Amino acid sequence: MTTIDRHLTADDLARALRDDVTRGLAASPKVLPPKYFYDARGSALFEDVTRLPEYYPTRAERGLLVQHATAIADLTKPHTLVELGSGSSEKTHLLLEAARRTGSLQTYVPFDVSSAALEEAVPGLVARYPGLDVHGVVGDFEHHLDRLPGERPRLVAFLGGTIGNFEPAHRAAFLAALAATMSPGDALLLGTDLVKSADRLVPAYDDAAGVTADFNLNVLRVINRELDADFDVDAFEHVAVWDAEREWIEMRLRSLRDQTVTVAGLGIRAAFAAGEEMRTEISAKFREEGVRRELAEAGLRLTHWWSDGDFALSLAMA
């Protein structure tokens, strides 16, 4: 059976974009949320990023899933597998196959902000896993976690290091909200990138071929198209900085000259000084003790930690 619940409409997404851009361009320093990278072009560029020699997280996480998916499925024996931020769902096949082998899995719930991504992924999932109930959810992490379908026990997978895009207070609120939806026997599988040398981290976000730069600049193209703005994409350059105190990478766009951008769809203008930087993403890096503490503060107990030294998968129980 196939179902897609839609808790977000195109109007909701357009309103969120307008609100985020209005606030972000008025902030000091200016900031834009990373979720607006991902139109069709941005999603394709990110897939290119994951294949770059400098970008290790995707390969590292997949390697850990190859090694440990069977153990994860055996430990959790989920009736329902939920994937937050599923996109194409490609990275979840290892978990799906392992959970199917246990005989417990009945329902897969891909949860994503993009209706188009789910509509593209679901038919392939149905064909690949006959008899599996695929119940997609179009929703937002901040508002719709309490609407997750599927019988318990549930295994909720939040992979790709995406948790690192949240600032600490936002991360705590998200984990607490997720924990509130979980019952005894439910589990969270969390993917986190680990703290390491800046010499290794920075190239992963500033590759020699310039693919990440093109991906970062794509947020300007999205705003130009959706909000009738006149950002000159060539008048900004990509910057990646390691913040050793906060232990996160910041991606920024630096204005190459004094310029004023008009966002006609919002009726606003934003001035940029030469050299001014606008933050577009953070990517926090983690240590085991910090992950354990943050999970505990949300009411979750870390039971297993698998790492290759670069990346980690952690399993936490309600």
C-alpha positions in Angstrom: 0.0 0.0 0.0 1.2 3.5 -0.8 0.1 6.7 1.0 1.5 10.2 1.1 0.3 12.6 3.9 0.8 16.2 3.0 1.1 18.6 6.0 2.9 21.2 3.9 1.5 22.9 0.8 3.2 25.0 -1.8 1.8 28.1 -0.2 3.3 27.1 3.2 6.7 26.7 1.6 6.4 30.0 -0.3 5.4 31.8 3.0 8.3 30.2 4.8 10.8 31.4 2.1 9.4 34.9 2.3 9.7 35.0 6.1 13.1 33.5 6.2 14.6 35.8 3.5 13.0 38.9 5.1 14.5 38.1 8.5 17.8 36.9 7.1 18.6 39.9 5.0 17.7 42.2 7.9 19.9 40.3 10.4 23.4 41.3 11.3 25.3 39.4 10.0 23.0 38.4 7.3 21.9 34.7 7.1 20.0 32.4 4.8 18.8 28.9 5.8 20.5 26.0 4.0 17.2 24.3 3.1 16.9 26.7 0.2 19.9 25.2 -1.6 17.7 22.3 -2.6 15.7 23.0 -5.7 16.2 20.5 -8.6 19.6 22.1 -9.6 20.8 22.3 -6.0 19.8 18.7 -5.2 21.8 17.5 -8.3 24.7 19.6 -7.2 24.7 18.1 -3.7 24.7 14.6 -5.2 27.8 15.7 -7.1 29.3 17.0 -3.9 28.9 13.6 -2.2 31.0 12.0 -4.9 33.9 14.4 -4.6 37.2 13.0 -3.3 37.3 15.7 -0.5 33.8 15.0 0.7 34.2 12.0 3.0 30.9 12.0 5.1 28.6 10.2 2.6 31.2 7.4 2.0 32.0 7.0 5.7 28.3 6.8 6.7 27.6 4.3 4.0 30.5 2.2 5.1 29.2 2.1 8.6 25.8 1.1 7.4 27.3 -1.7 5.3 29.0 -3.0 8.4 26.3 -2.5 11.0 22.8 -2.4 9.4 22.2 -6.0 10.3 23.1 -5.4 13.9 20.9 -2.3 14.0 17.9 -4.2 12.7 18.5 -7.1 15.1 18.7 -4.7 18.1 15.6 -2.7 17.2 13.4 -5.1 15.2 11.3 -2.3 14.0 7.8 -2.6 12.8 8.1 0.9 11.2 11.2 2.5 9.8 11.0 6.3 9.7 13.6 8.3 7.7 13.7 12.1 8.4 14.9 14.1 5.4 14.6 11.0 3.2 15.0 12.8 -0.2 15.6 9.9 -2.7 15.8 7.4 0.1 18.9 5.8 -1.5 20.9 5.7 1.7 18.2 3.8 3.5 18.2 0.6 1.4 20.7 -1.0 3.6 18.5 -0.5 6.6 15.4 -1.5 4.8 16.9 -4.7 3.5 18.3 -5.6 7.0 15.0 -4.9 8.7 13.1 -6.9 6.2 15.4 -9.9 6.9 14.3 -9.8 10.6 10.8 -10.3 9.5 9.6 -7.4 11.6 9.4 -4.5 9.2 5.9 -3.7 7.8 6.0 0.0 7.1 8.5 2.5 5.8 7.9 6.2 6.4 10.0 8.6 4.3 9.6 12.1 5.8 10.7 15.1 3.7 9.9 18.7 3.0 9.8 18.0 -0.7 6.6 16.5 -2.1 8.4 16.1 -5.5 11.2 14.1 -3.9 8.8 11.7 -2.3 6.6 11.3 -5.4 9.8 10.4 -7.3 11.1 7.9 -4.7 7.9 6.1 -3.6 7.2 4.1 -6.8 10.7 2.6 -6.9 10.4 1.7 -3.2 7.1 -0.1 -3.8 8.6 -2.0 -6.7 11.7 -3.0 -4.9 10.0 -4.1 -1.7 6.8 -6.0 -2.5 4.4 -6.1 0.4 6.0 -3.1 2.2 3.6 -0.4 3.2 5.2 2.9 2.1 3.7 5.8 3.9 5.3 9.1 2.9 5.0 12.3 4.9 5.5 15.8 3.4 6.3 17.9 6.5 8.6 20.1 8.5 10.8 18.8 11.3 9.8 21.8 13.5 6.0 21.3 13.2 5.0 17.8 12.2 7.1 15.2 14.1 4.0 14.4 16.2 2.2 13.2 13.0 4.5 10.3 12.2 2.4 7.2 11.2 3.2 3.5 11.7 2.9 0.9 14.4 5.6 0.5 17.1 8.3 -0.3 17.7 9.7 2.4 15.4 13.2 3.0 14.3 13.7 6.7 13.4 16.8 7.3 11.1 18.2 10.8 10.9 21.3 10.3 8.8 23.8 12.3 6.7 25.0 14.5 9.6 22.0 16.7 9.0 21.7 17.2 12.7 24.8 19.4 12.4 22.9 22.0 10.5 21.1 23.0 13.7 22.5 25.4 16.2 22.7 24.0 19.7 19.4 25.4 21.0 17.6 24.4 17.8 19.2 20.9 18.1 18.1 20.5 21.7 14.5 21.5 20.8 14.4 19.1 17.9 15.7 16.2 19.9 13.3 16.9 22.7 10.4 17.1 20.3 11.4 13.9 18.6 11.9 12.1 22.0 8.4 13.2 22.9 7.0 11.2 20.0 8.8 8.0 21.0 7.7 5.2 23.3 9.7 2.5 25.1 11.1 0.2 22.5 11.4 2.9 19.9 14.9 3.9 18.8 16.8 6.7 17.0 19.6 6.1 14.6 21.6 9.3 14.3 24.5 10.1 11.9 27.0 12.6 13.1 30.2 13.9 11.5 33.1 14.0 14.0 35.6 16.7 15.1 38.8 16.4 13.2 41.6 18.5 11.7 40.6 21.7 9.9 43.0 20.5 7.1 40.5 17.6 6.5 37.3 19.5 7.3 37.6 22.7 5.2 38.4 21.0 1.9 35.2 18.9 2.3 33.3 22.1 2.1 35.6 24.0 -0.3 36.6 21.4 -3.0 39.2 22.1 -5.6 36.6 21.7 -8.5 34.3 24.3 -7.1 31.2 22.1 -6.9 30.5 23.1 -3.4 30.9 26.8 -4.3 28.3 26.3 -7.1 26.0 24.5 -4.6 26.3 27.4 -2.1 25.6 30.1 -4.7 22.5 28.2 -5.8 20.6 29.7 -2.9 20.9 33.1 -4.7 19.5 31.6 -7.9 16.5 30.2 -5.9 15.7 33.6 -4.3 16.1 35.3 -7.7 13.6 33.0 -9.3 11.1 32.6 -6.4 11.1 36.2 -5.1 12.0 38.2 -8.2 15.3 39.3 -6.8 18.3 40.6 -8.7 21.3 38.9 -6.9 24.3 39.0 -9.3 25.6 35.5 -8.5 29.0 36.4 -10.0 29.3 39.2 -7.5 29.6 36.7 -4.6 32.1 34.1 -3.7 31.9 30.9 -1.6 33.8 30.8 1.7 34.1 27.9 4.1 35.5 28.5 7.6 36.2 26.2 10.6 35.1 27.8 13.9 37.3 25.9 16.4 35.5 27.3 19.4 32.0 26.2 18.3 33.4 23.2 16.5 31.4 23.8 13.3 32.0 24.6 9.7 30.4 27.8 8.4 29.6 28.2 4.7 29.2 31.8 3.7 28.8 34.0 0.6 31.1 37.0 0.4 30.2 40.1 -1.5 32.9 41.0 -4.0 31.9 44.7 -4.2 29.6 47.2 -2.7 26.2 46.4 -4.0 22.5 46.7 -3.3 20.1 43.8 -4.0 16.4 44.3 -4.7 14.0 41.6 -3.8 10.9 42.8 -5.6 8.7 39.9 -4.4 9.2 41.2 -0.8 9.5 44.9 -1.6 12.8 45.2 0.1 16.4 46.2 -0.7 19.5 44.8 1.0 22.9 46.6 0.9 26.1 44.5 0.9 29.5 46.1 1.5 32.6 44.8 -0.3 33.9 41.8 1.7 30.7 41.4 3.7 29.8 37.8 4.4 26.4 36.2 4.7 26.1 32.8 6.4 24.3 30.1 4.5 25.0 27.0 6.5 26.6 25.6 9.7 27.7 22.0 9.9 28.5 21.1 13.5 31.0 18.4 14.2 30.6 16.1 17.3 32.4 14.1 19.9 30.9 10.9 21.5 30.6 12.5 24.9 28.7 15.4 23.5 26.3 13.3 21.5 25.6 11.2 24.6 24.9 14.3 26.7 22.6 15.9 24.2 20.6 12.7 23.7 20.4 12.3 27.5 19.1 15.9 27.9 16.4 15.0 25.4 15.4 11.9 27.3 17.1 9.4 25.1 19.7 6.8 26.2 22.7 6.1 23.9 23.2 2.4 23.7 25.5 1.8 20.8 28.2 3.9 19.0 29.8 2.8 15.8 32.6 5.0 14.3 35.4 4.8 11.8 37.1 7.8 13.3 35.6 10.2 10.7 31.9 9.7 11.2 29.6 8.0 13.7 26.3 6.2 13.9 24.7 6.2 17.3 21.7 4.2 18.4 19.6 5.7 21.2 16.5 4.2 22.9 13.5 6.0 24.3 
